[in-house]
Amino acid sequence: MKLLLSFVVSSAAFTAFCVAIPMKLRFATLTDVHIGESCNGDLSYDACRPTRALTEALKKINSLDPPIDVVFMTGDLTSSALETEFQKNHDIMVENLNASIP
């Protein structure tokens, strides 16, 4: 059994305490998705392998039962750190992951 540590901070007194809550946490990790790599500027599903791979991975994550609680995305999210690549990454997550994405 895993423990989720919940922190509560009182800003007035600058105090904090921790509560351990027993729970099971299921998570998936996606790393180095490199949106935009070898796509020649076309980030569409059909033209860009990383776009397809991320989309299909998120669909698979959504299909798991019991469901995944958290998805961690680490490593290089884009190929060239272009705003369009970051936006495409975000759009793919919003469209394909049953979660709140800031």
N, C-alpha and C positions, 0 to 999 in steps of 0.2 A: 504494500500500500504506500502510495506516495503522499507527501505532505505539501500542501499549498501554504506558503507563509503569507499571511495578510498583515500589512503594516498600517498602523493608524498613527498619524502625527497630529499633535495639537500645536497649531501655529502660535497660539498665545503663550504657552508655557515652554515651547520647544522641547516637548517630551514625545517619546514614541514607545509603543509596545507592540509585541508580535504575538499573533495567535496562530497556532498550528491547526489546520483543518484537514482531517484525513480525507483523501479522495484519490481517484484514479484519473490520471491526465494522459490523454492520447495526443501525440503531436506528430507532425510531418516536417521534414526539413528539405527545402529546395535550395540548391546552391549553384552559383555561377551560371545563371540562365542566359547571360550574354545577349539580351535582346538587341538585334541589329547586326549581329555578326554574320558576314557573308551574305547580306541581304540587298546590297547595292541600293540602299535608300528605300526599298519597298518593304515595309514592315507588316504587310498583310499575311493572313494565315497561309494562303497558297504559296506565296513567294519567299517566306522567311522561316527556315527550319526552327530557330529558337522560339518564334511566335507559336508555331504548331506544338512544339514540345512542351512549352509552359501551359498552353491551353489544355492539352490532353492530360498533363500531370494534375492540373487543378480539377478537371472533370473526374479523374480517377479518385482523387482525394475526397471529392463530394460524394462519390458513390459508396464509400466505405461504411460498413455497419459493424460495430458502433461507429458513430461519426468521430472525426478528428476534432479536438478542442482548439488546437493552436497550430498555425503554420508559420515556421521560421523561414525567412528568405535571407540567405547569407551569400557572401562572395560578390562577384561582379554581376550586378543586375542588368547592366547594359554593356555594349561593346565599346562605344566611344564616348560615353557620358553625355550624349546629346539630349537636349530637353525632349525631343520627339521620341527618343528611345525610352526615357523614364516615363513619359506620358503613356506610351504603348504598354509598358510593363504594368502601370497602374490600371489602365483600361482593361487589360486582360484579367487582372485580379478581381476588379469590380464585377466584370461580366461573368466570371466563371467560378468564383468562390462564394459560397453561402456564408458570408461574414460581413461585418462592418469594416470598411477600409478607410482610414483617414486620408 
